[in-house]
Amino acid sequence: MKDVMGVIYTGENDARLRELTMTRAIAALPVAGRYRVIDFLVSSMVNARMRNVGVIMQKNYHSLMDHLGSGKEWDLHGKNDGLYLLPPFLTRENVGVYTGVLDALRSNTNYLSRSRQEYVVFSGTNFIYNTHMREFIQYHLDSGAEISLMYTRDPSVQREEFGTYLNVGEDGRVLDIEKDPTKPNNDATFMEVFICRRDLLRQLVDKAVAHGQHDIIRDVLMPMAATGQARINAWEHKGPVWLIDSVQAFFRFNMDVLNTQTRRALFPEDLPVFTKVRDEMPARYGDSVTCVNSLVADGCIIEGTVENSILFRGVRIAPDAHVKNCIIMQDGQVHSGAYIENCILDKQAVIKRNARLIGPDAYPIVIAKNVVI
């Protein structure tokens, strides 16, 4: 797998995640107690022995840069290749905000040109999954296709008027592609991951941008599949997968992680997920504490009641405080006598004494970063 490089694009439409993505990209969203969304993508590539990974950034990328750093946690900090952070830069043609994947790849054509690998695995960051990327790469090499797409048949990631869906033949060939249909006609959901030769990707990008095109799916992949001018195959990911495209989807994923079987499927022993290390003391529990079915990260101080919740590093729950079905991100605080249920607290959020916040199951309350209630 030394001849394969990875490219991750972090410039998705994140309006439906509201306060959670005001100061960060979707890729930098904290999930599952100590991870970020991008950890699963980079780890899948690293587990496939890929040594050259580029992360194309757009807006709100400071949090992502701070998290990824030099790539040390993923062993991508060697002298040759490694982790490349590719923030946007201003030119006459590029104003710092990409209008699509094609523009992002065209603006980083120098990175693609100087890379030495023959193949490129491209990935978006809307999906969370942990897959055997080596099987996907080997499938592409054996199939003889010019491009191979990764898809899932999990119905939970299908959305009306959103997403890309594939019609896959019995031989694995993509017969048709539909994008953002009112109601999906196919059950194969494209996971925003594909592989092709590096020189082919450069040719497709240059030709499309020269014709004023921006959307790689609508302007490149769909015509290729419809006309049959190139063979496009598809490989099915059969493990768990989540689409993080709304506050409800983000909340549902984290609540799913509380299930033991789901955690085992998402974190198998042969596919570890790496993340940035923060040295903290172990979580400390008071004498009269109730903590049920929850993930509690290191550095937490628990002196109240916690049920079905995820607490990130450094969270403090005061005596007589009650937390139920909540996600509390790094260094959040819930003071004495407070009761919160179905809430998402961003970093450094504070719930003062005797406050009550109860959100509906289907629409949790979101408290933005550094807000005091």
C-alpha positions in Angstrom: 0.0 0.0 0.0 3.0 2.3 -0.3 1.8 3.3 -3.7 -1.5 4.8 -2.4 -2.0 8.3 -1.0 -5.0 9.8 0.8 -6.8 13.1 0.3 -9.4 14.3 2.8 -11.7 17.2 1.9 -13.2 19.1 4.9 -15.3 21.7 3.1 -18.9 20.4 3.4 -22.1 22.3 3.9 -22.5 22.4 7.7 -25.4 24.8 8.1 -27.7 22.2 9.6 -25.3 21.6 12.5 -25.8 25.2 13.7 -23.8 26.1 16.8 -21.7 23.0 16.6 -19.9 24.1 13.5 -19.8 27.9 14.1 -16.1 27.8 15.0 -15.1 24.4 13.5 -15.4 22.2 10.5 -17.5 19.0 10.6 -14.2 17.1 10.5 -13.2 18.7 13.9 -16.4 17.8 15.7 -15.7 16.1 19.0 -17.4 12.7 19.2 -17.5 9.6 21.4 -15.8 11.1 24.4 -12.3 11.8 23.1 -12.3 11.6 19.3 -12.9 13.9 16.4 -14.7 13.0 13.2 -11.5 13.1 11.2 -9.8 10.6 13.5 -11.8 7.7 11.9 -10.9 8.7 8.4 -7.2 9.3 9.0 -7.0 6.1 11.1 -8.6 4.0 8.3 -5.9 5.3 5.9 -3.1 4.7 8.4 -4.3 1.2 9.1 -4.0 0.5 5.4 -0.3 1.5 5.6 -0.8 4.7 3.7 2.0 7.1 4.5 1.0 10.2 2.6 -2.3 11.9 3.7 -3.3 15.4 2.7 -6.1 17.3 4.4 -7.7 20.0 2.3 -9.2 22.7 4.6 -11.6 25.5 4.0 -13.3 27.7 6.5 -13.0 27.4 10.3 -9.9 25.2 10.1 -8.0 26.4 13.2 -9.5 23.8 15.5 -8.7 21.1 13.0 -5.1 22.2 12.6 -4.6 22.3 16.3 -6.0 18.7 16.6 -4.0 17.2 13.8 -0.7 19.0 14.5 2.3 17.3 13.0 0.5 14.0 12.6 2.5 12.3 15.4 -0.5 10.5 16.9 -1.1 8.8 13.5 2.7 8.1 12.9 2.6 10.5 10.0 5.5 12.7 11.0 8.4 11.0 9.3 11.0 12.6 6.9 9.4 11.1 3.8 5.7 11.9 3.1 3.5 12.2 6.2 0.5 14.4 7.1 0.0 17.5 5.0 -2.3 20.3 6.1 -3.6 22.2 3.1 -5.4 25.4 4.2 -6.9 27.7 1.5 -4.9 30.4 0.0 -5.9 33.6 -1.8 -5.3 34.1 -5.5 -7.2 35.9 -8.2 -9.1 32.8 -9.0 -9.5 31.5 -5.4 -11.1 33.7 -2.8 -10.5 31.3 0.0 -13.8 29.4 -0.2 -14.0 26.5 -2.6 -17.2 26.1 -4.5 -16.8 22.3 -4.8 -14.4 19.4 -4.7 -13.0 20.2 -8.1 -12.0 23.7 -7.1 -10.4 22.3 -3.9 -8.3 19.7 -5.9 -7.4 22.3 -8.5 -6.1 24.7 -5.9 -3.9 21.9 -4.5 -2.7 20.6 -7.7 1.0 21.2 -6.6 0.5 18.8 -3.8 -0.9 16.1 -6.2 1.9 16.8 -8.7 4.8 16.4 -6.2 3.3 13.3 -4.6 4.9 10.0 -5.8 2.1 7.5 -5.2 0.3 6.1 -8.2 -3.2 5.9 -6.7 -5.3 8.4 -4.7 -8.0 7.5 -2.1 -10.3 10.6 -1.8 -12.7 11.0 1.1 -15.1 13.6 2.4 -15.8 14.0 6.1 -19.6 13.7 6.4 -19.5 10.0 7.2 -18.2 8.2 10.3 -17.0 4.6 9.7 -14.1 2.3 10.4 -13.3 0.1 7.4 -10.7 -2.2 6.0 -9.4 0.3 3.5 -6.9 -2.3 2.2 -9.7 -4.5 1.0 -11.2 -1.5 -0.8 -7.9 -0.7 -2.5 -7.3 -4.3 -3.4 -10.7 -4.6 -4.9 -10.0 -1.6 -7.1 -6.7 -3.1 -8.3 -8.2 -6.4 -9.1 -11.3 -5.1 -10.8 -9.5 -3.2 -13.6 -11.9 -0.2 -13.2 -10.7 3.4 -13.7 -12.6 4.5 -10.6 -14.0 2.6 -7.7 -16.6 4.1 -5.2 -17.3 3.0 -1.7 -21.0 2.6 -0.7 -23.2 1.3 2.0 -26.7 -0.2 2.0 -27.5 1.0 5.5 -30.9 2.7 5.2 -30.2 5.0 8.2 -27.9 7.2 6.1 -30.5 7.8 3.3 -32.0 11.3 3.2 -34.7 12.9 1.1 -33.3 15.6 -1.2 -29.8 15.0 0.0 -27.0 12.5 -0.8 -25.7 10.5 -3.7 -27.1 7.1 -4.6 -25.8 4.4 -6.9 -27.3 1.7 -9.1 -24.8 -1.1 -8.9 -24.9 -4.1 -11.3 -24.3 -7.7 -10.3 -20.7 -7.4 -11.6 -20.0 -4.4 -9.3 -20.2 -1.8 -12.1 -22.0 1.5 -11.4 -24.8 1.8 -13.9 -26.3 5.0 -12.8 -25.8 7.8 -10.2 -28.4 10.1 -8.7 -27.6 13.1 -6.6 -30.0 14.9 -4.1 -33.2 13.1 -5.3 -36.5 13.9 -3.7 -36.7 10.3 -2.8 -33.8 7.9 -3.4 -34.5 5.3 -6.0 -31.5 3.1 -5.1 -30.5 1.7 -1.8 -26.7 2.0 -2.3 -25.5 5.3 -0.6 -22.2 6.7 -1.9 -20.0 7.3 1.2 -17.9 10.1 -0.5 -14.9 7.8 -0.9 -13.3 6.8 -4.2 -10.0 5.6 -5.5 -8.4 6.2 -8.9 -4.9 6.8 -10.4 -3.4 10.1 -9.5 -2.7 11.1 -13.0 -6.3 10.3 -14.0 -7.6 12.4 -11.2 -5.4 15.4 -12.3 -6.7 15.0 -15.8 -10.3 14.9 -14.8 -9.9 17.9 -12.5 -8.1 20.1 -15.0 -10.6 19.3 -17.8 -13.6 19.9 -15.6 -12.3 23.2 -14.1 -11.4 24.4 -17.6 -15.1 24.0 -18.5 -16.3 25.9 -15.5 -17.5 22.9 -13.6 -17.3 22.5 -9.8 -19.2 19.4 -8.6 -17.2 16.2 -9.1 -20.2 14.0 -8.8 -22.6 15.8 -11.0 -20.1 17.1 -13.5 -17.6 14.2 -13.7 -18.8 10.9 -12.2 -22.4 11.0 -13.4 -21.5 11.6 -17.1 -18.8 8.9 -17.0 -21.3 6.4 -15.6 -24.1 7.4 -18.0 -22.0 7.2 -21.2 -19.8 4.3 -20.1 -16.7 6.1 -21.3 -14.9 4.8 -18.3 -15.5 1.8 -16.0 -16.7 2.9 -12.6 -17.0 0.1 -10.0 -18.4 0.1 -6.4 -17.3 -1.6 -3.3 -19.7 -2.2 -0.4 -18.7 -1.3 3.2 -20.7 -3.7 5.4 -19.8 -2.3 8.8 -21.7 0.4 10.8 -21.8 3.9 9.2 -23.3 7.2 10.3 -24.0 10.4 8.3 -23.3 13.5 10.4 -25.4 16.1 8.6 -27.5 17.5 11.4 -27.7 18.1 15.2 -30.0 15.1 15.5 -27.6 12.8 13.5 -24.7 14.0 15.7 -26.7 13.3 18.9 -27.9 9.9 17.6 -24.4 8.8 16.8 -23.0 9.6 20.2 -26.0 7.8 21.9 -25.4 4.8 19.7 -21.8 4.6 20.9 -23.1 3.9 24.4 -24.2 0.5 23.1 -21.5 -2.1 23.8 -22.1 -4.0 20.5 -21.9 -0.8 18.5 -18.6 0.2 20.2 -17.1 -3.2 19.4 -18.2 -2.9 15.8 -16.8 0.7 15.5 -13.6 0.0 17.4 -12.5 -3.6 16.4 -9.1 -4.8 17.7 -7.6 -4.9 14.2 -8.6 -1.4 13.3 -7.6 1.0 16.1 -8.7 4.6 16.0 -6.0 7.1 16.9 -6.5 10.6 18.3 -4.6 13.5 19.9 -3.3 12.6 23.3 -4.1 14.9 26.2 -2.4 14.0 29.5 -5.0 14.0 32.3 -5.6 12.4 35.7 -8.1 9.5 35.7 -11.7 10.4 36.3 -12.6 11.0 39.9 -15.9 9.9 41.5 -17.4 11.3 44.7 -18.7 9.1 47.6 -22.4 9.4 46.7 -22.3 9.2 42.9 -24.7 7.5 40.5 -23.2 6.9 37.0 -25.1 4.6 34.7 -24.4 3.6 31.1 -22.1 6.5 30.3 -18.7 7.2 28.7 -16.6 9.3 31.1 -13.2 10.5 29.8 -10.1 11.1 31.8 -9.9 14.3 33.8 -13.6 14.4 34.8 -14.8 15.0 38.3 -18.2 13.4 39.0 -20.0 14.2 42.2 -23.6 14.1 41.0 -25.8 11.8 38.9 -25.0 10.9 35.3 -27.2 8.7 33.1 -26.8 7.6 29.5 -24.4 10.4 28.8 -21.0 11.1 27.2 -18.6 13.3 29.1 -15.4 14.5 27.4 -12.2 15.3 29.1 -12.2 17.7 32.1 -15.9 17.8 32.6 -17.1 18.6 36.2 -20.5 17.5 37.6 -21.2 19.1 41.0 -23.0 17.5 43.9 -26.8 17.2 43.5 -26.5 17.9 39.7 -28.3 15.5 37.4 -27.2 14.8 33.8 -29.3 12.5 31.6 -29.0 11.7 27.9 -26.5 14.5 27.4 -23.2 15.2 25.5 -20.9 17.4 27.5 -17.7 18.4 25.6 -14.3 19.3 27.0 -14.1 21.3 30.3 -17.9 21.7 30.6 -19.4 22.3 34.0 -22.8 21.5 35.6 -23.2 23.2 38.9 -25.0 22.0 42.1 -28.8 21.5 41.8 -28.9 21.7 38.0 -30.9 19.2 35.9 -30.2 18.8 32.2 -31.7 16.2 29.8 -31.3 15.7 26.1 -28.7 18.5 25.8 -25.4 19.1 23.9 -22.9 21.3 25.7 -20.1 22.5 23.6 -16.6 23.2 25.0 -16.3 25.2 28.3 -20.1 25.6 28.5 -21.4 26.2 32.1 -24.8 25.4 33.6 -25.2 27.4 36.8 -26.9 26.4 40.1 -30.4 25.0 40.0 -30.9 25.6 36.3 -33.2 23.2 34.4 -32.8 22.4 30.7 -34.9 19.6 29.2 -35.0 19.1 25.5 -37.2 16.7 23.4 -35.6 13.4 22.4 -35.9 14.2 18.7 -34.4 17.7 19.0 -31.8 18.2 21.7 -30.9 21.6 23.1 -27.5 22.9 21.9 -25.4 25.2 24.1 -22.7 26.9 22.2 -19.0 27.1 23.2 -18.2 29.2 26.3 -21.9 30.0 27.0 -23.0 30.3 30.6 -26.7 29.4 31.3 
